[in-house]
Each structure stands twice: as structure tokens, then as C-alpha cells.
Amino acid sequence: MSETTVADAAGGRRPVRHLDPDRVRRSPGATRVEETTYVADRLIVRGALPTGLRDRLADDVSVLTAGGTGAVAALPAWSDDEGAPETWIDGVRRIATELRYRVVYDGTLGDLAVDDVDDETFGYALRLVPFHDDDVEVDAWQVLERITGELGDLDARDDADEGTERTPRVALDHVLRAQPGGRTTPLPFVPVARPRTTPLPFGAIDEYGRPGTGGLTPVRYLGRRPHRRFGNGETPWVTSTGERRPVVAIVDTGIGSHPWFGEYDPHDPQDSEVVIRTAMLDGRPVGTFPVPALPSEDADHGGLSVDPLTGPLDPVAGHGTFMAGIVHQVCPDAVLMAVRAFGGSGDIPEWDVLHTLWRVLRYHRRGTAGEPGCHRIDVVVLAMGYYHEQWKDYGYDGPLRRVLRALRRAGVVVVVASGNDGTTRPMFPAAWAPRVERRPEAAAPVDADQLSRQHTPLLAVGATNPDGTTAVFSNDGPWVTCVRPGAAVLSTMPTTLDGPQTPEARLPERLSGGVRASVDPDDFTGGFATWSGTSFSAPHLAAEIAAAVLASEHPGPDECLGSAWDAVTTTTALAAGGVPDQT
């Protein structure tokens, strides 16, 4: 298992490990694990804090550390009933202590207790810290393995006890990505790593990372700005006649400066007629990723955070702006809400994703209820994902899946990228989409009862080439709802983005003055580029859904879910069945 770090929402960095199946020792009969990447010192727990733990937290955070001298028997109970047999939370602390880790409640972002959205609590995080006198490399996977082996299958145990509340479950804090592990290609890969056993010709996939065959390339756009059908109103949220515009939340790196989107200053973001950069919830930005101290390290301004001194540009520099341009071209009348979730590296801990989406959910619910300063959101688009480590956990009903379902129950359509490894290995969150059969005319559900009127379906999108064929890199499977253009797509880039590379030739223009040069490969100050990835198929479908919402009869807040479902049916032909599912 290799180790690196990832930036977190608190402005620091967390240790990260890559799980290598060939180096993991498994007990006889244990399920084989597969590649994944995770935060090394954090576990995510589903459900609410136990009462005992919450009470102790209110008194003194320091008491939450487990066994300062390693004495397991001396651990104060965290269970709700201190006279009861060991509960799972105390079992977690016992196992961690035996491995020479202290267990600390991770209060960096707080727990996901929801006080204004259906009274549902999604989860909280525990941090593992080595004892102060030990030189131990923390590994959450070691703890999780022992939890599974010694505390049993908590979900199965709960299901056997009909009428009882499901016990919270612990899982890894996976690292979601919007780019490949290396920086050798500008193709914005979504998953963590290429699958180990895929027979696909990787050379064909890598073609999309080279300029001229779909790779990130500056281009000159000669067309006009997309035309809005409805005039601009008093605020970006409404038309000139006072009708509400559809809102697409782009949960990504942000949206930079561009003539279509207005100027962007990382330390003084301003809204424009098209883009909302200042959406706030309880006095803080809706997105949790912090603004860098140096504008040059902002993914949609300078794009130099990974190697700030010499470059090259960050793997996903300008990624959010590129997605925004696609939405604006397909549905010019939509409002684009920039939700900063990660930086130019393209990596984001699952725990941070959870908090950003949770805040998007609260912002939407308050906006639907008419609370000043918040607005209803029609579509959330995500271009990130991870591969799970164990097949048996693909149906895991954890906090991330629950937050996405809560968004959909609230009438938000969630559109996600399918991934760019050219594999059928399920990638999440895309693989939680309902199974379909893709036909030439439209997608048909494998089981119509999977589609419930109580919430919209999660929609996973693959990529097509300019000629309409499916892109070699596009992940596929019955969980991919549809395909949209995603290879060699033309869209917007921040006009402030100019990397350290130089043109191959640059010399004075002798006849008329000025400069004569070849194309600068990473100068995007012209504002446009071509790029490839399912990252750009997802916003295309999101824009189609926004256009369908706009074409409807502008229903009020009480018809939010119905309007969302109508837009899904219009764009994908999927229609609600009769029985709610747990997607």
C-alpha cells in the first residue's frame, strides 16, 4: 500500500493510502479485496452519534481519546447503556486501541446531523491517531478488517431484528477523483486507478490525452455567445418577466473568469448574469473546499497548486469552468451555481464530498421553502468517483448514498459521470444508478419498480465521440443510464489560465511587428479549449434536464419532485414505477 496526502476542507492535508490486493493478507475464506484509495486515518460511521459519546463530547473533547496508555480494559464506555454488553462503538475503540491507535471524534467539519431536512442523520467521522510514544503508521483498513471479522455483519444482524433501528456501520473514507493517478495525460479521468484485469488497449484510451485526438488543447472559438431565450431579470435567478430560471449546481473546482461568466477573483468572488459564485449557507460558502491563500493556486484562476513553482498546470485546472461552458451552450437560460468541492489535484475525501452535498441539500430545501438567501436547485452534476474495495459492499447503504437519495427525494436531479477507464467495474456514485437496457430510441429500466415517484433516479452518463460512437475510455454497464458527447468537446476555460509551458517556436514578427509563434500548449487566455472525459458528458445531460424544466409550466415549490421527474422522462424516457427502491 502506497501513501500520499490529499487536501481537506480544513485547509490541511490528510494521509492517503492505496489498497493493493496483491499486498493485503486475507484470512482463509475472506472475500478478495480490490484496488481503492482512502484516507489513512479516518473512518466514516453511518447514523447518529451514540448518546453516551455525544454527552462526553459536550463535556470535554479530550475524554474521547481511547486508552492513553494502551490499557483496553480502562476505556470509558461510549455506549448508550453502560451496563449493556459491548456495543459496536466500544468494539471499534477496543480494536483500534489494540492496534496502538487512539480514537478521536473528528470534529473538523462536525457530524452530519440534519436539523431542517427530514430529521435524518447521515453520519459522523472517527479519526485514528497513534499513541504519542509509538512510531506507528496509521491504517484505517487494518481497523476495518478487524471490525468486520470480530463485530460481524452489522447490517445482516439488524435486518434479522424486525422493528429495530439499523445499527450504524463503519466504512473507509474513500478518495474520489476527477483525474488519473499521474499527470502524464490531461484526460480528466474520474476513477481512482485503471482496473487491473481489463483487456482494453490502453494506447487507444491514451490517445484522448494527446492534443489533436481529444486531449486538452487551446482552440479559437469563432461563434457567438449562446443566446438566452428569456431576458435577464433583476437578479440572476429570474427572467425579465419574473419567471424562475432552472439552477444547475456544478459541484467541482469552481467557475473562473470568462466573457460568458464575468470576472472571477478568488478572494472577492462576484456573481454574474449567468454564474452564482457567492451562494452561502449559515454565513459560509455552500462548497466546503477552501480558497487558497495564493490566487495562482486556485484551480480556476492560476491552476498551479500541485507544482506551484515550476508547473505543469494542475491535472484538473479549469475543470469546473469547462463544465460550466457545456451547460451554458446547451441551456443558456440556466443559472450556474459554482460549488467548490475540490482543488486542482482532482482528489477529494468522501467525508468532504458528504459535507458539501449535505450543505447543497440544506440550501435547496431552505430555498424551496422560500427562505431568503437560499434558492431551489434543479440539477446537481458530479464528475468524480471511486472504486469500492469489496464486491459485497457495492450495495452498501452508507452516508454518501443516503445524502444523494435525500437530494433526489427533495426534487433535485443528480447526474454523475460514469468514469473513464473503459471498464465494466462499477464506480461510485455512478454505479448506484438503476439498471437499464440502453436501446437506440431510449433507455428502458430492467425493473420498472426500481423507479419510484418518491424520488428521481440517479443518472449516470457515458461519453461519445464526435461521430456518435462510444468513446473507448467510457465506463459501461447496466448502471450507465445514457451517453452524451464527451470526447473532443469544445468549451470554456478561465481566461486567467496560462501554464509555464512555452510555444515550440516564438520570434519577432519582422514585417508587421508583434510576435510570430506556434500554439502555446497551455495558454488558455483565449478562453476556449477541447477536452475529453465523461466529466463533460454529465453536464451535457444536466443542461438538457434544465432545459426541460424551463420548458415546463414553471411549477411551484409543492410540485418540485413532479417537475424533476417530468424532466427526467423528457430527456431519458425513464418513467417512475410503483414501488420505492433504495438506490
C-alpha positions as CSV (number, residue, x, y, z in Angstrom):
1,M,0.0,0.0,0.0
2,S,1.4,3.3,-1.1
3,E,0.9,6.5,0.8
4,T,0.5,10.2,-0.2
5,T,-1.7,13.1,1.0
6,V,-4.9,14.8,0.0
7,A,-6.1,18.4,0.7
8,D,-9.1,18.6,3.1
9,A,-11.8,21.1,3.7
10,A,-10.0,22.4,6.8
11,G,-7.1,23.6,4.7
12,G,-4.7,20.9,5.8
13,R,-3.7,17.6,4.3
14,R,-4.6,14.1,5.3
15,P,-2.5,10.9,4.7
16,V,-3.8,8.7,1.9
17,R,-3.2,5.0,1.2
18,H,-3.7,3.0,-2.0
19,L,-5.0,-0.5,-1.3
20,D,-3.1,-3.1,-3.4
21,P,-4.9,-6.5,-3.4
22,D,-1.6,-8.3,-4.0
23,R,-0.2,-7.0,-0.8
24,V,-3.1,-7.5,1.5
25,R,-3.1,-10.5,3.7
26,R,-6.6,-12.1,4.0
27,S,-7.7,-14.7,6.4
28,P,-8.9,-18.1,4.9
29,G,-12.4,-17.7,3.3
30,A,-12.3,-13.9,3.4
31,T,-13.6,-12.0,0.3
32,R,-10.9,-10.8,-2.0
33,V,-10.4,-7.0,-2.0
34,E,-9.8,-4.8,-5.0
35,E,-8.0,-1.6,-5.6
36,T,-9.2,1.6,-3.9
37,T,-7.7,4.7,-2.3
38,Y,-8.7,6.0,1.1
39,V,-7.8,8.5,3.8
40,A,-5.5,6.5,6.1
41,D,-6.5,7.9,9.5
42,R,-10.3,8.3,9.2
43,L,-13.4,6.1,9.3
44,I,-16.9,7.2,8.4
45,V,-19.8,6.0,10.5
46,R,-23.3,5.8,9.4
47,G,-26.0,7.1,11.7
48,A,-26.2,9.4,14.7
49,L,-23.6,9.7,17.5
50,P,-24.4,7.4,20.4
51,T,-25.9,9.3,23.3
52,G,-23.0,8.4,25.6
53,L,-20.5,9.7,23.1
54,R,-22.4,12.9,22.4
55,D,-22.7,13.6,26.2
56,R,-19.0,13.1,26.7
57,L,-18.3,15.3,23.7
58,A,-20.4,18.1,25.2
59,D,-18.3,17.9,28.4
60,D,-14.8,17.7,27.1
61,V,-13.4,16.6,23.7
62,S,-10.2,15.3,25.3
63,V,-12.1,12.5,27.0
64,L,-12.8,11.0,23.6
65,T,-9.3,9.7,23.1
66,A,-9.1,6.0,23.8
67,G,-6.7,4.3,26.3
68,G,-3.8,6.8,26.6
69,T,-1.6,4.1,28.0
70,G,-3.0,1.3,25.8
71,A,-5.0,-0.2,28.7
72,V,-8.0,-1.6,26.8
73,A,-9.9,-2.5,30.0
74,A,-9.7,1.0,31.2
75,L,-11.7,2.5,28.3
76,P,-14.7,4.6,29.5
77,A,-17.8,3.3,27.7
78,W,-19.2,5.3,24.8
79,S,-22.4,3.1,24.5
80,D,-25.8,4.5,25.3
81,D,-26.2,1.9,28.1
82,E,-23.0,1.5,30.1
83,G,-24.5,-1.7,31.7
84,A,-25.1,-3.4,28.4
85,P,-22.7,-5.7,26.6
86,E,-20.1,-4.2,24.4
87,T,-21.7,-2.2,21.6
88,W,-20.2,-1.7,18.2
89,I,-18.8,1.7,19.0
90,D,-17.0,0.4,22.1
91,G,-15.8,-2.5,19.9
92,V,-14.3,-0.2,17.4
93,R,-12.4,1.6,20.2
94,R,-11.2,-1.7,21.6
95,I,-9.9,-2.9,18.3
96,A,-8.2,0.4,17.5
97,T,-6.5,0.5,20.9
98,E,-5.2,-3.0,20.4
99,L,-3.6,-1.8,17.2
100,R,-2.0,1.1,19.2
101,Y,-4.3,3.8,17.9
102,R,-6.3,6.4,19.9
103,V,-9.8,7.0,18.6
104,V,-10.8,10.7,18.4
105,Y,-14.1,12.2,17.3
106,D,-13.3,14.1,14.1
107,G,-14.9,17.4,14.6
108,T,-13.2,19.2,11.7
109,L,-16.5,19.6,9.8
110,G,-18.8,18.2,12.5
111,D,-21.2,15.3,12.2
112,L,-24.0,15.2,9.5
113,A,-26.9,15.7,11.9
114,V,-29.7,17.3,9.9
115,D,-31.9,19.7,11.8
116,D,-34.0,21.0,9.0
117,V,-34.2,18.2,6.4
118,D,-36.5,15.3,7.3
119,D,-34.8,15.0,10.7
120,E,-32.4,12.4,9.2
121,T,-28.8,12.0,10.4
122,F,-26.4,10.7,7.9
123,G,-23.2,10.0,9.8
124,Y,-20.0,11.2,11.5
125,A,-16.3,10.5,11.4
126,L,-13.7,9.0,13.8
127,R,-10.0,9.8,13.5
128,L,-7.2,7.3,14.3
129,V,-4.1,8.7,16.0
130,P,-1.1,6.6,17.0
131,F,-0.1,6.7,20.7
132,H,2.3,9.6,21.4
133,D,5.1,7.2,22.2
134,D,4.7,4.9,19.2
135,D,6.1,5.2,15.7
136,V,3.1,3.7,14.0
137,E,1.8,4.4,10.5
138,V,-2.0,4.7,10.8
139,D,-4.0,2.4,8.5
140,A,-7.8,2.6,8.8
141,W,-8.1,-0.6,6.6
142,Q,-6.5,-2.6,9.4
143,V,-9.1,-1.4,11.8
144,L,-11.9,-2.0,9.4
145,E,-10.8,-5.6,8.7
146,R,-10.9,-6.5,12.3
147,I,-14.2,-4.7,12.8
148,T,-15.7,-6.9,10.0
149,G,-14.2,-10.1,11.4
150,E,-14.9,-9.5,15.1
151,L,-18.1,-7.5,15.2
152,G,-19.8,-9.3,12.4
153,D,-22.1,-8.1,9.6
154,L,-24.0,-5.4,11.4
155,D,-26.4,-4.9,8.5
156,A,-27.4,-8.5,8.5
157,R,-27.8,-8.6,12.2
158,D,-30.1,-5.5,12.1
159,D,-32.3,-6.9,9.3
160,A,-32.9,-10.0,11.4
161,D,-34.3,-7.9,14.2
162,E,-37.5,-6.7,12.7
163,G,-38.8,-3.4,14.0
164,T,-35.4,-2.4,15.5
165,E,-33.3,0.6,14.3
166,R,-30.4,-0.2,12.0
167,T,-27.1,-0.1,13.8
168,P,-24.7,2.5,12.4
169,R,-21.9,1.0,10.2
170,V,-18.3,2.0,9.8
171,A,-16.5,2.3,6.4
172,L,-13.4,3.7,4.8
173,D,-13.2,7.4,3.9
174,H,-12.6,6.8,0.2
175,V,-10.8,9.3,-2.0
176,L,-12.9,10.3,-5.0
177,R,-11.1,11.6,-8.1
178,A,-11.7,13.6,-11.2
179,Q,-8.3,12.7,-12.8
180,P,-5.8,9.9,-13.2
181,G,-3.2,8.9,-10.6
182,G,-0.4,10.5,-12.6
183,R,-0.1,13.8,-14.5
184,T,1.1,12.3,-17.8
185,T,-2.1,12.9,-19.7
186,P,-4.6,15.8,-19.5
187,L,-7.6,13.5,-19.9
188,P,-9.7,14.1,-16.8
189,F,-10.1,10.5,-15.6
190,V,-12.9,10.1,-12.9
191,P,-11.9,7.0,-11.1
192,V,-9.0,6.1,-8.7
193,A,-7.0,3.8,-10.9
194,R,-7.3,1.7,-14.0
195,P,-8.7,-1.7,-13.3
196,R,-6.0,-4.4,-13.0
197,T,-7.6,-7.0,-15.2
198,T,-9.2,-5.1,-18.1
199,P,-8.1,-6.3,-21.6
200,L,-8.7,-3.0,-23.3
201,P,-5.9,-1.4,-25.3
202,F,-4.7,1.4,-23.1
203,G,-2.9,3.0,-26.0
204,A,-6.3,3.8,-27.6
205,I,-7.5,5.3,-24.3
206,D,-4.4,7.4,-24.0
207,E,-5.0,8.9,-27.4
208,Y,-7.7,11.1,-25.8
209,G,-5.0,12.6,-23.6
210,R,-3.0,13.9,-26.6
211,P,-3.6,17.2,-28.4
212,G,-5.4,16.6,-31.7
213,T,-7.1,13.4,-30.6
214,G,-9.2,14.7,-27.8
215,G,-6.6,16.0,-25.3
216,L,-6.7,19.3,-23.6
217,T,-5.9,21.8,-26.3
218,P,-6.4,25.6,-26.6
219,V,-8.6,26.5,-29.5
220,R,-10.1,29.6,-31.1
221,Y,-13.9,29.9,-30.9
222,L,-15.4,31.8,-33.8
223,G,-19.1,31.5,-32.9
224,R,-21.3,33.9,-30.9
225,R,-22.1,33.8,-27.3
226,P,-25.0,31.4,-26.5
227,H,-28.3,33.3,-26.8
228,R,-30.7,33.4,-24.0
229,R,-34.3,33.0,-24.9
230,F,-35.5,34.9,-21.9
231,G,-34.1,38.3,-21.0
232,N,-32.2,39.0,-17.8
233,G,-34.2,39.9,-14.7
234,E,-33.5,41.9,-11.6
235,T,-31.4,39.0,-10.2
236,P,-29.6,36.1,-12.0
237,W,-32.3,33.8,-10.6
238,V,-35.2,35.1,-12.6
239,T,-36.0,36.2,-16.1
240,S,-37.1,39.6,-17.2
241,T,-40.7,38.6,-16.8
242,G,-40.0,37.3,-13.2
243,E,-40.1,33.6,-14.0
244,R,-37.6,31.3,-12.1
245,R,-34.6,30.1,-14.1
246,P,-33.6,26.5,-13.7
247,V,-30.5,26.1,-11.5
248,V,-27.6,23.7,-12.2
249,A,-25.2,23.2,-9.3
250,I,-21.7,22.3,-10.6
251,V,-20.0,20.5,-7.7
252,D,-16.4,20.8,-8.8
253,T,-13.5,23.2,-8.8
254,G,-15.4,26.5,-9.3
255,I,-16.1,28.7,-12.3
256,G,-13.3,31.1,-13.4
257,S,-13.2,34.3,-15.4
258,H,-14.7,34.3,-18.9
259,P,-16.6,36.7,-21.0
260,W,-19.7,34.4,-20.7
261,F,-19.4,34.2,-16.9
262,G,-17.9,37.5,-15.7
263,E,-14.6,38.1,-13.8
264,Y,-13.5,35.8,-11.0
265,D,-11.4,37.0,-8.1
266,P,-10.7,34.1,-5.7
267,H,-10.7,36.4,-2.7
268,D,-13.6,38.5,-3.8
269,P,-15.9,36.3,-5.9
270,Q,-18.7,38.1,-7.7
271,D,-21.9,36.8,-9.3
272,S,-22.8,37.5,-13.0
273,E,-25.9,37.2,-15.1
274,V,-25.2,33.5,-15.6
275,V,-23.0,32.3,-12.7
276,I,-23.6,32.3,-8.9
277,R,-20.3,32.2,-7.0
278,T,-21.5,33.6,-3.7
279,A,-24.1,31.1,-2.6
280,M,-23.9,31.0,1.2
281,L,-25.4,28.8,3.9
282,D,-25.3,29.9,7.6
283,G,-22.7,32.5,6.7
284,R,-20.3,30.2,4.9
285,P,-20.0,29.2,1.2
286,V,-22.1,26.1,0.3
287,G,-19.0,24.3,-1.0
288,T,-16.5,23.2,1.7
289,F,-13.2,23.4,-0.3
290,P,-11.3,26.5,1.0
291,V,-10.0,29.3,-1.2
292,P,-6.1,29.1,-1.5
293,A,-4.1,31.9,0.1
294,L,-2.4,32.4,-3.3
295,P,-4.7,33.1,-6.3
296,S,-2.2,31.3,-8.5
297,E,-3.1,28.0,-6.7
298,D,-6.8,28.4,-7.4
299,A,-7.9,25.6,-9.9
300,D,-9.9,28.1,-11.9
301,H,-7.7,31.1,-11.7
302,G,-3.9,30.2,-11.8
303,G,-4.1,26.4,-11.7
304,L,-0.7,25.9,-10.1
305,S,-1.2,24.2,-6.7
306,V,0.3,20.7,-7.3
307,D,3.7,22.1,-8.5
308,P,3.4,25.8,-7.8
309,L,7.0,26.7,-8.6
310,T,7.5,25.1,-12.0
311,G,4.2,23.6,-13.1
312,P,2.8,22.0,-15.2
313,L,-0.8,23.1,-14.7
314,D,-2.8,21.1,-12.2
315,P,-4.5,17.9,-13.6
316,V,-7.9,19.4,-13.5
317,A,-7.2,23.2,-13.7
318,G,-10.2,24.8,-15.3
319,H,-12.3,21.7,-14.9
320,G,-15.3,23.4,-13.4
321,T,-15.2,26.3,-15.9
322,F,-15.1,23.8,-18.8
323,M,-18.2,22.0,-17.4
324,A,-20.0,25.4,-17.0
325,G,-19.4,26.2,-20.6
326,I,-21.1,22.9,-21.7
327,V,-24.2,23.7,-19.6
328,H,-24.3,27.2,-20.9
329,Q,-24.1,26.1,-24.6
330,V,-26.8,23.5,-24.2
331,C,-29.1,25.6,-21.9
332,P,-28.1,29.3,-22.0
333,D,-31.1,30.2,-19.8
334,A,-29.9,28.1,-16.8
335,V,-28.3,29.6,-13.7
336,L,-24.9,28.0,-13.0
337,M,-24.2,27.7,-9.3
338,A,-20.5,27.1,-8.6
339,V,-20.0,24.8,-5.6
340,R,-16.3,24.4,-4.7
341,A,-15.7,20.8,-3.7
342,F,-12.0,20.2,-4.6
343,G,-8.9,21.8,-6.0
344,G,-6.6,21.3,-9.0
345,S,-5.3,17.9,-7.9
346,G,-8.8,16.5,-8.6
347,D,-8.7,14.5,-5.3
348,I,-11.4,14.8,-2.6
349,P,-12.1,12.7,0.6
350,E,-15.5,11.2,0.7
351,W,-16.1,12.9,4.0
352,D,-15.6,16.3,2.4
353,V,-17.9,15.3,-0.5
354,L,-20.6,14.4,2.0
355,H,-20.4,17.7,3.8
356,T,-20.6,19.7,0.5
357,L,-23.6,17.7,-0.7
358,W,-25.3,17.9,2.7
359,R,-24.9,21.7,2.5
360,V,-26.3,21.7,-1.1
361,L,-29.3,19.8,0.2
362,R,-30.0,22.2,3.1
363,Y,-29.5,25.2,0.8
364,H,-32.1,23.7,-1.7
365,R,-34.6,22.8,1.0
366,R,-34.5,26.2,2.5
367,G,-34.7,27.8,-0.9
368,T,-37.7,25.7,-1.8
369,A,-39.4,26.8,1.5
370,G,-38.8,30.4,0.5
371,E,-36.1,31.3,3.0
372,P,-34.3,34.5,1.9
373,G,-30.7,34.0,0.6
374,C,-31.3,30.4,-0.5
375,H,-32.7,29.1,-3.7
376,R,-34.2,25.9,-5.2
377,I,-31.7,23.7,-7.2
378,D,-32.9,21.6,-10.1
379,V,-29.9,19.6,-11.1
380,V,-26.6,18.7,-9.3
381,V,-23.8,17.4,-11.6
382,L,-20.9,15.4,-10.2
383,A,-17.7,14.4,-12.2
384,M,-16.0,12.3,-9.6
385,G,-15.9,8.8,-8.3
386,Y,-14.1,5.9,-6.7
387,Y,-13.9,2.1,-7.0
388,H,-15.0,0.1,-3.9
389,E,-12.7,-2.4,-2.4
390,Q,-15.1,-5.3,-1.9
391,W,-17.8,-6.6,-4.2
392,K,-20.1,-7.5,-1.3
393,D,-20.2,-3.8,-0.3
394,Y,-21.4,-2.5,-3.6
395,G,-24.9,-2.2,-2.2
396,Y,-23.6,-0.5,1.0
397,D,-26.2,2.0,2.1
398,G,-23.8,4.5,3.6
399,P,-23.9,8.2,4.2
400,L,-22.9,9.2,0.6
401,R,-25.6,7.1,-0.9
402,R,-28.1,8.5,1.6
403,V,-27.3,12.1,1.0
404,L,-27.7,11.6,-2.7
405,R,-31.0,9.9,-2.1
406,A,-32.1,12.8,0.2
407,L,-31.3,15.3,-2.6
408,R,-33.4,13.3,-5.1
409,R,-36.3,13.0,-2.6
410,A,-36.2,16.7,-2.3
411,G,-36.8,17.1,-6.1
412,V,-33.2,17.5,-7.2
413,V,-32.0,15.5,-10.2
414,V,-28.4,14.1,-9.6
415,V,-26.3,13.5,-12.7
416,V,-22.9,11.8,-12.4
417,A,-20.1,10.8,-14.8
418,S,-19.6,7.1,-15.4
419,G,-15.8,7.1,-15.4
420,N,-13.0,6.9,-18.0
421,D,-11.2,3.6,-17.6
422,G,-13.1,1.7,-20.3
423,T,-14.3,-0.9,-17.8
424,T,-17.5,-2.5,-16.5
425,R,-16.2,-2.4,-13.0
426,P,-18.8,-0.4,-11.0
427,M,-17.6,3.0,-10.0
428,F,-19.4,5.1,-7.3
429,P,-21.6,7.0,-7.0
430,A,-22.4,6.3,-10.7
431,A,-23.0,2.6,-10.1
432,W,-25.9,3.3,-7.7
433,A,-28.0,4.3,-10.7
434,P,-30.9,2.0,-11.5
435,R,-30.1,-0.8,-14.0
436,V,-31.2,-0.1,-17.6
437,E,-31.1,-1.6,-21.1
438,R,-29.9,1.1,-23.4
439,R,-31.7,1.0,-26.7
440,P,-31.3,3.1,-29.9
441,E,-34.5,5.0,-29.1
442,A,-34.1,5.4,-25.3
443,A,-33.1,3.6,-22.0
444,A,-35.5,1.0,-20.6
445,P,-35.4,0.0,-16.9
446,V,-34.5,-3.6,-16.2
447,D,-37.0,-3.4,-13.4
448,A,-39.6,-0.6,-13.6
449,D,-40.3,-0.9,-9.9
450,Q,-36.8,0.4,-9.3
451,L,-38.1,3.8,-10.4
452,S,-40.1,5.4,-7.7
453,R,-42.2,8.6,-7.9
454,Q,-40.9,9.3,-4.4
455,H,-37.5,10.3,-5.7
456,T,-35.8,10.9,-9.0
457,P,-33.3,8.3,-10.2
458,L,-29.6,8.8,-10.1
459,L,-28.4,9.3,-13.7
460,A,-25.0,8.0,-14.8
461,V,-23.7,9.3,-18.2
462,G,-21.1,7.8,-20.5
463,A,-19.3,9.6,-23.4
464,T,-19.5,9.5,-27.2
465,N,-17.0,10.6,-29.9
466,P,-17.7,13.4,-32.3
467,D,-19.1,10.9,-34.8
468,G,-21.5,9.5,-32.3
469,T,-19.6,6.2,-31.5
470,T,-19.0,5.4,-27.8
471,A,-15.6,6.7,-26.6
472,V,-13.1,3.9,-25.9
473,F,-12.4,5.3,-22.4
474,S,-16.1,5.4,-21.3
475,N,-17.0,3.1,-18.5
476,D,-20.1,1.0,-19.2
477,G,-22.5,-1.4,-17.6
478,P,-26.2,-1.7,-16.9
479,W,-25.9,1.2,-14.4
480,V,-25.0,3.7,-17.2
481,T,-28.2,5.4,-18.0
482,C,-27.2,7.0,-21.3
483,V,-24.4,8.5,-23.3
484,R,-23.8,12.1,-24.4
485,P,-20.9,13.9,-26.2
486,G,-17.8,13.7,-24.1
487,A,-14.8,13.3,-26.4
488,A,-13.0,16.3,-28.1
489,V,-15.7,18.6,-26.8
490,L,-15.2,22.4,-27.2
491,S,-16.0,24.5,-24.1
492,T,-14.8,27.4,-21.9
493,M,-11.6,27.8,-19.9
494,P,-10.6,30.5,-17.5
495,T,-9.0,33.4,-19.3
496,T,-6.5,33.8,-16.5
497,L,-5.1,30.3,-17.0
498,D,-1.7,30.3,-18.6
499,G,0.7,27.5,-17.7
500,P,4.5,27.5,-17.7
501,Q,5.0,25.7,-21.0
502,T,6.1,27.7,-24.0
503,P,5.5,27.5,-27.7
504,E,7.9,25.4,-29.7
505,A,8.7,28.5,-31.8
506,R,8.4,32.1,-30.8
507,L,10.2,35.0,-32.6
508,P,9.6,38.7,-33.6
509,E,7.3,39.4,-36.5
510,R,9.7,41.2,-38.8
511,L,7.2,42.5,-41.4
512,S,4.4,44.0,-39.3
513,G,5.7,44.0,-35.7
514,G,4.4,41.8,-32.9
515,V,5.2,38.2,-32.3
516,R,5.2,35.1,-34.6
517,A,4.8,31.8,-32.7
518,S,3.4,28.2,-32.7
519,V,0.5,27.3,-30.5
520,D,1.2,27.6,-26.8
521,P,0.1,24.2,-25.4
522,D,-1.1,25.5,-22.0
523,D,-2.1,29.1,-22.7
524,F,-5.9,29.3,-22.3
525,T,-6.2,33.1,-22.1
526,G,-8.2,32.9,-25.3
527,G,-11.0,31.3,-23.2
528,F,-11.7,28.1,-25.1
529,A,-10.3,24.5,-25.4
530,T,-11.2,21.0,-26.4
531,W,-11.0,18.2,-23.8
532,S,-12.3,14.7,-23.3
533,G,-14.0,12.7,-20.5
534,T,-17.3,11.6,-19.1
535,S,-16.8,14.6,-16.8
536,F,-18.1,16.6,-19.8
537,S,-20.9,14.1,-20.8
538,A,-22.6,14.6,-17.4
539,P,-23.1,18.4,-17.7
540,H,-24.5,17.9,-21.2
541,L,-27.3,15.8,-19.8
542,A,-27.7,18.1,-16.8
543,A,-28.2,21.0,-19.2
544,E,-30.8,19.0,-21.1
545,I,-32.7,18.4,-17.9
546,A,-32.5,22.1,-17.0
547,A,-33.9,23.0,-20.5
548,A,-36.8,20.5,-19.9
549,V,-37.5,22.2,-16.5
550,L,-37.6,25.6,-18.2
551,A,-40.0,24.3,-20.9
552,S,-42.4,23.1,-18.2
553,E,-45.1,25.3,-16.8
554,H,-42.9,26.6,-14.0
555,P,-44.4,24.7,-11.1
556,G,-44.3,26.0,-7.6
557,P,-42.3,24.5,-4.7
558,D,-45.0,21.9,-3.9
559,E,-44.6,20.4,-7.4
560,C,-40.8,20.3,-7.2
561,L,-40.4,16.5,-7.4
562,G,-43.1,16.1,-10.1
563,S,-41.3,18.7,-12.3
564,A,-38.0,16.9,-11.8
565,W,-39.4,13.6,-12.8
566,D,-41.1,15.1,-15.9
567,A,-37.7,16.5,-16.9
568,V,-36.0,13.1,-16.4
569,T,-38.7,11.4,-18.5
570,T,-38.3,14.0,-21.3
571,T,-34.5,13.6,-21.5
572,T,-34.0,9.9,-20.8
573,A,-37.5,8.3,-21.3
574,L,-37.3,6.8,-17.8
575,A,-40.6,6.9,-16.0
576,A,-41.5,6.2,-12.4
577,G,-42.7,2.7,-11.4
578,G,-44.8,1.8,-8.4
579,V,-42.5,0.5,-5.6
580,P,-39.9,2.7,-3.9
581,D,-36.3,1.4,-4.2
582,Q,-33.3,2.0,-2.1
583,T,-30.9,3.3,-4.8
